[in-house]
Amino acid sequence: MVINIFYIIAIVGLLSIISGTLMISARKKVFRRRYIYPLLILGGICLEIYSIYINDLVFIILQGVFILTSIYGLIKLHHNKK
């Protein structure tokens, strides 16, 4: 049985988004927000690659918006620190 590389990319993406979301909902100081957004962005990019592979237009648009939203959150976080 051969595992497609795109399935592995999708699994990494899902795990990244799930772990980032769980860290946000935990609201503990142990999980700093600066580590959460890169996880969400990584997961979004991985799932964007997978959605392009499966050629699903709705999923491609959804992941694009998710990536942009996560980047906006990261920028906002760094802007509020200053």
MOQUIVEN-V620191 format. One record per backbone hydrogen bond with DSSP energy under -1.0 kcal/mol. CO is the residue of the C=O (numbers start at 1). NH is the residue of the N-H. E is the energy in kcal/mol with one decimal. If there is no record, write none. Layout:
BEGIN
co=CO nh=NH e=E
co=CO nh=NH e=E
END
This chain:
BEGIN
co=4 nh=8 e=-1.3
co=5 nh=9 e=-2.1
co=6 nh=10 e=-2.1
co=7 nh=11 e=-2.3
co=8 nh=12 e=-2.4
co=9 nh=13 e=-2.2
co=10 nh=14 e=-2.6
co=11 nh=15 e=-2.6
co=12 nh=16 e=-2.2
co=13 nh=17 e=-2.4
co=14 nh=18 e=-2.7
co=15 nh=19 e=-2.4
co=16 nh=20 e=-2.4
co=17 nh=21 e=-2.4
co=18 nh=22 e=-2.4
co=19 nh=23 e=-2.1
co=20 nh=24 e=-1.9
co=21 nh=25 e=-2.3
co=22 nh=26 e=-1.4
co=23 nh=27 e=-1.1
co=30 nh=32 e=-1.0
co=32 nh=35 e=-1.9
co=33 nh=37 e=-1.7
co=36 nh=40 e=-2.1
co=37 nh=41 e=-2.8
co=38 nh=42 e=-2.6
co=39 nh=43 e=-2.5
co=40 nh=44 e=-2.4
co=41 nh=45 e=-2.6
co=42 nh=46 e=-2.5
co=43 nh=47 e=-2.4
co=44 nh=48 e=-2.0
co=45 nh=49 e=-2.3
co=46 nh=50 e=-2.0
co=47 nh=51 e=-2.6
co=48 nh=52 e=-2.1
co=49 nh=53 e=-1.9
co=50 nh=54 e=-2.4
co=51 nh=56 e=-1.9
co=56 nh=60 e=-2.3
co=57 nh=61 e=-2.4
co=58 nh=62 e=-2.5
co=59 nh=63 e=-2.4
co=60 nh=64 e=-2.0
co=61 nh=65 e=-2.4
co=62 nh=66 e=-2.2
co=63 nh=67 e=-2.6
co=64 nh=68 e=-2.3
co=65 nh=69 e=-2.5
co=66 nh=70 e=-2.3
co=67 nh=71 e=-2.5
co=68 nh=72 e=-2.4
co=69 nh=73 e=-2.2
co=70 nh=74 e=-2.0
co=71 nh=75 e=-2.6
co=72 nh=76 e=-2.7
co=73 nh=77 e=-2.2
co=74 nh=78 e=-2.2
co=75 nh=79 e=-2.4
co=76 nh=80 e=-2.1
END
